[in-house]
Amino acid sequence: MCDLRRRNGWTIAERSGDRAPDRTQRLLNRAVWDTWAAMGVVRRFAVAGLDEAARKTGQRRGLAVGAIDETGQVKAGARTAGVKRQYLGCAGKVANGINTVHLSYVREGTGHALIGARQWIPREQIGGPATSQLMGLPADLVFRTKGQLAIDTLTDAAGDGVRLDFVCGDEVYGSCTELREYCEDHDQAYVLQVPSSFRLTVASGVMLTCQQAAARLGSRRGWEIRSAGMGSKGERWYAWAWLGTVSPRHHLLIRRHLTTGELAYHYCYLPEGQPASPSRAIRAAGLRWPCEEDFEFSKDCFGLDQSQVRRYTAIARHTVLVMAALAICAVTAALLRRRTSTAAPAPVLPGQPPPANPGMIPLTVPETGRLLGHPPPPGSAGHWLDWRRRHQACSRWYHQRTRLARRLEITLVRQ
C-alpha cells in the first residue's frame, strides 16, 4: 500500500531499509509457507468483511456474485512460468506475457474484492521436464484450460463456505461446456456471456444461434428497457430481451446498447426453486464489471503486474499478497461507506441547479490504501485527499444530471 511508483522486491526492500532485496525475494521464492492456505485466509476475510458491511449498510438482500475473468502481465524473455505470446487485455494486443484467472466476490451495493486466482500455464511448458524445472512448476501440475481454472477457483470458494447467488463471466467462460456443467451439477445459477454463434434449442427440434434468435425479435417486440445497475455516472440503461429454451431452467438474455444497437448474449441457468424471471439475471449481468475494477486497483495501487519474479510459486505468492492488500482496503472502505459519504442527494430533474455544497464521495479503495499505507500529515496532503473526494462528488452529480436527460429520452422511447 506504500507510495512507491513500482512495487517489487527491490523497491519494497529499499523502502523497508534492507541492505539488499534478499529478504523480500526469499519470502516469495524459498520461504516455507502454504500459498493456497494463505489465499484461503484472504478469501474468508474478504467474504466475511463484505457480508458484514452489507448487513450494516442495509444491503443484506443484495446479490452475491462470483465474477470470473483473467488479467495479464507483460513479461520479457522465455523463462517466466506461463509466459507465451498471447493476447493480453492489459496491453490490448498480442504480446509476450502471462495470464491468471481470477474470481472476484461482488456484493451488490457494498463492495468487491478478489478471492481466488490460478495462473494459466501452456501445455508445452508442463510437458517439458527441463522447462518445467526451470520455471519451478510443481511435479503434479497438469494442464488446465481457463474454464477449468475457473472451476478450480469456484471449488476453492465452495470449500470455504462461500455462497454465490450467481456466477458471471465473459465469452471465454460462457463457451466452456465443462464450467456450465459444473455449475449445474452444483445447483449454481449463472449468467455467462456467449458468442453470437452459440447454439441453443429454443423448441423441440428447433436449434438457433443467438444471432438468429435475436433477429426473430425485430427492433421493438420483446425488448424491455431496464437498468443494469448504478455506475459512477448514474444508471446504466440497456434494452433487454428474455428468451426461453426447451429447458425451463435455461434462458437466453440479450442486451442491446441503446445508442449503438450492439448486442451481447448471456446464457442463463436458474436452478429449481429460483424464479425464472429476468430481473435478477439482469442485475447479475450488471455485476460482472467490478472484477475489471479489482484488476485496475490491484495493478495501480498494489502492483499486481509489477512483480519481478519468474518462478510459478513466486508469482502465486505475489498474487496472494496483492489480494490481501486489496481485501483489507475493500473491506475497510465498505465498512466506512456510510460514515465517510457526505455527498449531496442525486439530482431528480434534468435542469436542476447544482447544490451549494457537493459534499464528498465515500472513501474509495485507492484512497483507503493511501491512508493505510502512508497517512497524510496535516496540511497539503490531507487537503488534497478531501479535495479529490469533493471534486469527484461534484463531477458525479453533474454526470447524473446529464444522464437524467437521457432517461427522459428512454421514457419517451418506452411510451
C-alpha positions as CSV (number, residue, x, y, z in Angstrom):
1,M,0.0,0.0,0.0
2,C,3.0,2.3,0.2
3,D,3.6,5.3,-2.1
4,L,6.0,3.6,-4.4
5,R,5.9,4.2,-8.2
6,R,6.7,0.5,-8.7
7,R,6.2,-2.3,-6.2
8,N,8.7,-5.2,-6.5
9,G,11.3,-6.9,-4.4
10,W,13.9,-4.2,-4.9
11,T,11.8,-1.2,-4.3
12,I,10.0,-2.7,-1.3
13,A,13.3,-3.8,0.2
14,E,14.8,-0.4,-0.2
15,R,11.8,1.4,1.3
16,S,11.9,-1.1,4.3
17,G,15.5,-0.2,5.0
18,D,17.0,-3.5,3.9
19,R,20.6,-3.5,2.6
20,A,19.6,-5.9,-0.3
21,P,16.4,-7.4,-1.8
22,D,17.4,-10.9,-0.4
23,R,14.7,-11.0,2.3
24,T,11.9,-10.0,0.0
25,Q,12.9,-12.4,-2.7
26,R,13.3,-15.2,-0.1
27,L,9.7,-14.6,1.1
28,L,8.4,-15.2,-2.5
29,N,10.8,-17.9,-3.6
30,R,12.2,-20.0,-0.8
31,A,10.4,-19.3,2.5
32,V,8.2,-22.1,3.8
33,W,4.5,-21.1,3.8
34,D,1.4,-22.6,2.2
35,T,0.4,-20.3,-0.6
36,W,-3.0,-21.7,-1.2
37,A,-3.8,-21.8,2.5
38,A,-2.9,-18.1,2.7
39,M,-5.2,-17.5,-0.3
40,G,-8.0,-19.2,1.7
41,V,-7.4,-16.9,4.6
42,V,-7.7,-13.8,2.3
43,R,-10.8,-15.3,0.8
44,R,-12.6,-15.9,4.1
45,F,-11.6,-12.4,5.4
46,A,-12.9,-10.7,2.3
47,V,-16.2,-12.5,2.1
48,A,-16.9,-12.1,5.8
49,G,-16.0,-8.5,5.8
50,L,-18.1,-7.6,2.7
51,D,-21.0,-9.6,4.1
52,E,-20.8,-7.7,7.4
53,A,-20.6,-4.4,5.5
54,A,-23.7,-5.4,3.6
55,R,-25.6,-6.0,6.8
56,K,-24.5,-2.7,8.3
57,T,-25.4,-0.7,5.3
58,G,-28.8,-2.3,4.8
59,Q,-27.8,-4.2,1.6
60,R,-28.4,-7.6,3.1
61,R,-30.6,-8.6,0.2
62,G,-28.1,-7.5,-2.4
63,L,-26.9,-10.2,-4.7
64,A,-23.6,-12.0,-4.0
65,V,-22.0,-12.6,-7.4
66,G,-18.8,-14.5,-8.3
67,A,-17.3,-12.7,-11.3
68,I,-14.7,-14.7,-13.3
69,D,-12.2,-13.0,-15.6
70,E,-8.5,-13.2,-16.4
71,T,-5.8,-10.5,-16.4
72,G,-2.3,-10.5,-17.8
73,Q,1.1,-9.1,-17.2
74,V,3.7,-8.3,-19.9
75,K,6.9,-10.3,-19.3
76,A,10.1,-10.2,-21.3
77,G,12.1,-13.4,-22.2
78,A,11.1,-17.0,-22.2
79,R,11.9,-18.2,-18.7
80,T,9.0,-17.0,-16.7
81,A,6.4,-19.6,-15.7
82,G,3.4,-19.4,-18.1
83,V,5.0,-16.8,-20.4
84,K,3.8,-17.0,-24.0
85,R,3.0,-14.7,-26.9
86,Q,-0.8,-14.3,-26.5
87,Y,-3.5,-11.7,-26.4
88,L,-3.2,-9.6,-23.3
89,G,-6.1,-7.3,-22.4
90,C,-3.8,-5.1,-20.4
91,A,-1.7,-4.5,-23.5
92,G,-4.6,-4.5,-25.9
93,K,-2.6,-6.7,-28.4
94,V,-0.7,-9.9,-28.8
95,A,2.4,-9.7,-26.6
96,N,4.8,-11.8,-24.5
97,G,3.3,-12.2,-21.1
98,I,1.4,-14.4,-18.5
99,N,-2.3,-14.7,-17.8
100,T,-4.1,-15.5,-14.5
101,V,-7.7,-16.4,-14.0
102,H,-9.3,-14.6,-11.0
103,L,-12.6,-14.9,-9.1
104,S,-14.0,-11.7,-7.6
105,Y,-16.6,-11.6,-4.9
106,V,-19.1,-8.8,-5.6
107,R,-21.7,-7.7,-3.0
108,E,-24.3,-5.6,-4.7
109,G,-24.3,-2.1,-3.4
110,T,-21.5,-2.8,-0.9
111,G,-18.1,-3.6,-2.4
112,H,-15.9,-6.3,-4.1
113,A,-12.5,-8.0,-3.9
114,L,-10.5,-10.8,-5.5
115,I,-10.9,-14.1,-3.6
116,G,-9.3,-16.7,-5.9
117,A,-6.6,-17.0,-8.6
118,R,-5.0,-19.7,-10.7
119,Q,-2.3,-19.0,-13.3
120,W,-2.7,-20.4,-16.8
121,I,0.3,-22.5,-17.8
122,P,0.7,-23.6,-21.5
123,R,0.6,-27.3,-22.2
124,E,4.1,-27.3,-23.8
125,Q,5.7,-25.9,-20.6
126,I,4.2,-28.6,-18.4
127,G,5.2,-31.4,-20.7
128,G,8.9,-30.4,-20.9
129,P,11.0,-31.6,-17.9
130,A,13.8,-29.1,-18.4
131,T,11.4,-26.2,-18.9
132,S,9.2,-27.3,-16.0
133,Q,12.1,-27.4,-13.6
134,L,13.5,-24.0,-14.8
135,M,10.1,-22.4,-14.2
136,G,9.6,-24.1,-10.8
137,L,6.4,-25.8,-11.9
138,P,5.0,-28.4,-9.4
139,A,5.6,-32.0,-10.3
140,D,1.9,-32.8,-10.1
141,L,0.8,-29.8,-12.2
142,V,-1.5,-30.8,-15.1
143,F,-2.7,-28.6,-18.0
144,R,-5.9,-26.8,-17.3
145,T,-7.9,-24.5,-19.7
146,K,-9.1,-21.2,-18.4
147,G,-12.5,-22.6,-18.0
148,Q,-11.1,-25.4,-15.9
149,L,-9.1,-23.0,-13.8
150,A,-12.3,-21.1,-13.2
151,I,-13.8,-24.3,-11.9
152,D,-10.8,-24.7,-9.5
153,T,-11.4,-21.2,-8.1
154,L,-15.1,-21.9,-7.6
155,T,-14.3,-25.2,-5.9
156,D,-11.9,-23.5,-3.5
157,A,-14.6,-20.9,-2.7
158,A,-17.3,-23.5,-2.1
159,G,-14.8,-25.4,0.2
160,D,-14.6,-22.3,2.3
161,G,-18.4,-22.0,2.5
162,V,-18.7,-19.1,0.1
163,R,-22.3,-19.0,-1.3
164,L,-22.9,-17.2,-4.5
165,D,-26.3,-16.2,-6.0
166,F,-24.8,-16.1,-9.5
167,V,-21.6,-16.9,-11.3
168,C,-20.8,-14.5,-14.2
169,G,-18.1,-14.4,-16.9
170,D,-17.4,-13.3,-20.4
171,E,-17.4,-15.4,-23.6
172,V,-14.3,-17.3,-22.7
173,Y,-16.1,-18.9,-19.8
174,G,-19.6,-19.0,-21.3
175,S,-18.2,-21.1,-24.1
176,C,-16.8,-23.7,-21.6
177,T,-19.2,-26.6,-21.5
178,E,-17.4,-28.1,-18.6
179,L,-17.8,-24.9,-16.5
180,R,-21.5,-24.7,-17.2
181,E,-22.0,-28.4,-16.4
182,Y,-20.0,-27.9,-13.1
183,C,-22.4,-25.1,-12.1
184,E,-25.5,-27.0,-13.0
185,D,-24.3,-30.1,-11.1
186,H,-23.8,-28.0,-8.0
187,D,-27.2,-26.1,-8.4
188,Q,-25.2,-22.9,-9.0
189,A,-27.1,-20.2,-11.0
190,Y,-25.1,-18.5,-13.7
191,V,-25.2,-15.7,-16.2
192,L,-22.4,-16.3,-18.7
193,Q,-21.8,-14.3,-21.8
194,V,-21.7,-16.3,-25.0
195,P,-20.7,-15.5,-28.6
196,S,-23.3,-14.8,-31.3
197,S,-22.6,-18.2,-32.8
198,F,-23.6,-20.1,-29.6
199,R,-26.3,-22.6,-30.5
200,L,-29.3,-23.3,-28.3
201,T,-32.5,-25.3,-28.6
202,V,-35.5,-22.9,-28.4
203,A,-38.1,-25.6,-29.1
204,S,-38.3,-29.3,-29.8
205,G,-36.3,-29.8,-32.9
206,V,-35.5,-26.1,-33.4
207,M,-31.9,-25.1,-32.8
208,L,-30.8,-21.5,-33.4
209,T,-27.7,-19.4,-32.9
210,C,-28.0,-16.4,-30.6
211,Q,-27.8,-14.1,-33.6
212,Q,-30.7,-15.9,-35.3
213,A,-32.8,-15.8,-32.1
214,A,-32.2,-12.0,-31.8
215,A,-33.2,-11.5,-35.4
216,R,-36.6,-13.0,-34.8
217,L,-37.3,-10.4,-32.1
218,G,-37.2,-7.5,-34.5
219,S,-36.5,-3.9,-33.4
220,R,-39.2,-3.5,-30.8
221,R,-41.1,-6.7,-30.0
222,G,-39.9,-8.5,-26.9
223,W,-37.4,-5.7,-25.8
224,E,-37.7,-4.0,-22.4
225,I,-35.5,-1.1,-21.2
226,R,-34.0,-1.7,-17.8
227,S,-31.0,-0.5,-15.7
228,A,-28.1,-2.8,-15.3
229,G,-27.3,-1.1,-12.0
230,M,-25.8,2.1,-10.8
231,G,-22.5,3.2,-12.2
232,S,-20.3,6.2,-11.2
233,K,-22.2,8.4,-13.7
234,G,-25.7,7.1,-12.9
235,E,-28.0,4.3,-14.0
236,R,-26.7,2.1,-16.9
237,W,-29.6,1.7,-19.2
238,Y,-29.9,-1.0,-21.9
239,A,-32.7,-2.8,-23.8
240,W,-33.1,-6.4,-22.7
241,A,-34.8,-9.5,-24.2
242,W,-35.5,-12.7,-22.3
243,L,-36.0,-15.8,-24.4
244,G,-36.9,-19.3,-23.2
245,T,-35.5,-22.5,-24.4
246,V,-36.7,-26.1,-24.5
247,S,-35.3,-26.4,-20.9
248,P,-37.4,-24.5,-18.3
249,R,-34.1,-23.8,-16.3
250,H,-32.2,-22.3,-19.2
251,H,-32.7,-18.9,-20.9
252,L,-31.1,-16.5,-23.2
253,L,-30.7,-12.9,-22.0
254,I,-29.9,-10.4,-24.8
255,R,-28.6,-6.9,-24.0
256,R,-28.8,-4.2,-26.6
257,H,-26.9,-0.9,-26.4
258,L,-29.4,2.0,-26.7
259,T,-27.1,4.1,-28.8
260,T,-25.1,1.8,-31.0
261,G,-27.5,-1.1,-31.1
262,E,-24.6,-3.5,-30.3
263,L,-25.9,-6.9,-28.9
264,A,-24.4,-9.0,-26.1
265,Y,-25.7,-12.5,-25.3
266,H,-25.9,-14.2,-21.9
267,Y,-26.7,-17.8,-21.4
268,C,-28.5,-18.2,-18.0
269,Y,-29.2,-21.1,-15.8
270,L,-31.6,-20.9,-12.8
271,P,-31.8,-23.9,-10.6
272,E,-35.1,-25.4,-9.3
273,G,-36.7,-23.2,-6.7
274,Q,-35.4,-19.9,-8.2
275,P,-37.9,-17.7,-10.2
276,A,-37.4,-17.9,-13.9
277,S,-37.6,-14.1,-14.4
278,P,-35.2,-11.7,-16.0
279,S,-35.0,-9.2,-13.1
280,R,-32.3,-11.0,-11.0
281,A,-30.4,-12.2,-14.1
282,I,-30.1,-8.6,-15.4
283,R,-28.8,-7.4,-12.0
284,A,-26.3,-10.2,-12.0
285,A,-25.2,-9.4,-15.6
286,G,-24.5,-5.8,-14.4
287,L,-22.3,-7.0,-11.6
288,R,-19.6,-8.6,-13.8
289,W,-17.7,-5.3,-14.4
290,P,-16.4,-4.8,-10.8
291,C,-13.9,-7.6,-11.5
292,E,-12.2,-5.2,-14.0
293,E,-12.1,-2.6,-11.3
294,D,-10.4,-5.0,-9.0
295,F,-7.7,-5.6,-11.6
296,E,-7.3,-1.8,-12.0
297,F,-6.9,-1.3,-8.3
298,S,-4.6,-4.3,-7.8
299,K,-2.3,-3.0,-10.5
300,D,-2.4,0.7,-9.9
301,C,-2.4,0.6,-6.1
302,F,-0.7,-2.6,-5.1
303,G,1.5,-3.7,-8.0
304,L,-0.2,-6.9,-9.2
305,D,1.5,-6.6,-12.6
306,Q,4.9,-5.3,-11.2
307,S,6.4,-8.5,-9.8
308,Q,10.0,-9.1,-10.8
309,V,9.7,-12.9,-10.3
310,R,9.8,-15.7,-12.7
311,R,9.0,-19.0,-10.9
312,Y,5.5,-20.4,-10.5
313,T,5.3,-20.3,-6.7
314,A,6.8,-16.8,-6.5
315,I,4.2,-15.4,-8.9
316,A,1.4,-17.1,-7.0
317,R,2.7,-15.7,-3.7
318,H,3.0,-12.2,-5.1
319,T,-0.6,-12.5,-6.3
320,V,-1.8,-13.6,-2.8
321,L,-0.1,-10.7,-1.1
322,V,-1.7,-8.2,-3.5
323,M,-5.1,-9.9,-2.9
324,A,-4.6,-9.4,0.8
325,A,-3.8,-5.7,0.4
326,L,-6.9,-5.3,-1.8
327,A,-9.1,-7.2,0.6
328,I,-8.1,-5.1,3.5
329,C,-8.8,-1.8,1.7
330,A,-12.0,-3.1,0.1
331,V,-13.5,-4.3,3.4
332,T,-12.4,-1.1,5.2
333,A,-13.9,1.1,2.5
334,A,-17.2,-0.9,2.6
335,L,-17.5,-0.7,6.4
336,L,-16.9,3.0,6.3
337,R,-19.1,3.7,3.3
338,R,-21.9,5.4,5.2
339,R,-19.7,7.2,7.7
340,T,-17.5,8.8,5.0
341,S,-20.1,9.8,2.5
342,T,-21.4,13.3,2.7
343,A,-22.3,13.7,-1.0
344,A,-25.3,15.8,-1.8
345,P,-28.5,14.0,-2.9
346,A,-28.6,12.9,-6.5
347,P,-30.4,15.2,-8.9
348,V,-34.0,14.4,-9.8
349,L,-34.6,16.9,-12.7
350,P,-32.5,17.5,-15.9
351,G,-32.5,21.2,-15.3
352,Q,-31.9,21.1,-11.6
353,P,-29.3,23.7,-10.3
354,P,-26.2,22.3,-8.7
355,P,-26.0,22.1,-4.9
356,A,-24.2,24.8,-2.9
357,N,-22.1,22.1,-1.2
358,P,-21.5,18.9,-3.3
359,G,-20.1,17.1,-0.2
360,M,-17.6,14.2,-0.6
361,I,-17.9,10.7,-2.0
362,P,-17.3,7.8,0.4
363,L,-13.7,6.6,0.8
364,T,-12.6,4.6,-2.2
365,V,-10.3,1.6,-2.3
366,P,-7.3,3.7,-3.6
367,E,-7.9,6.4,-1.0
368,T,-8.1,3.8,1.7
369,G,-4.9,2.3,0.6
370,R,-3.2,5.7,0.7
371,L,-4.4,6.3,4.2
372,L,-3.3,2.9,5.5
373,G,0.0,2.9,3.6
374,H,1.1,6.4,4.3
375,P,-1.3,8.6,6.4
376,P,-1.1,12.2,5.2
377,P,0.3,14.7,7.7
378,P,-1.8,17.8,8.5
379,G,-1.5,20.3,5.7
380,S,-1.5,19.9,1.9
381,A,-1.7,16.1,1.8
382,G,-4.9,16.0,3.9
383,H,-6.2,18.9,1.9
384,W,-5.6,17.0,-1.4
385,L,-7.4,13.9,-0.1
386,D,-10.5,15.9,0.8
387,W,-10.3,18.0,-2.5
388,R,-10.2,14.8,-4.6
389,R,-13.3,13.3,-2.9
390,R,-15.2,16.7,-3.1
391,H,-14.3,17.1,-6.8
392,Q,-15.4,13.5,-7.5
393,A,-18.7,14.2,-5.7
394,C,-19.3,17.3,-7.8
395,S,-18.4,15.5,-11.1
396,R,-20.7,12.6,-10.2
397,W,-23.6,15.0,-9.6
398,Y,-23.2,16.6,-13.0
399,H,-22.8,13.3,-14.7
400,Q,-26.0,12.0,-13.1
401,R,-27.9,15.2,-14.1
402,T,-26.7,14.6,-17.7
403,R,-28.0,11.1,-17.5
404,L,-31.4,12.3,-16.4
405,A,-31.9,13.9,-19.9
406,R,-31.0,10.5,-21.4
407,R,-33.5,8.9,-19.0
408,L,-36.2,11.2,-20.3
409,E,-35.4,10.1,-23.9
410,I,-35.7,6.5,-22.7
411,T,-39.1,7.2,-21.2
412,L,-40.3,8.7,-24.4
413,V,-39.0,5.6,-26.3
414,R,-40.8,3.3,-24.0
415,Q,-44.0,5.2,-24.5
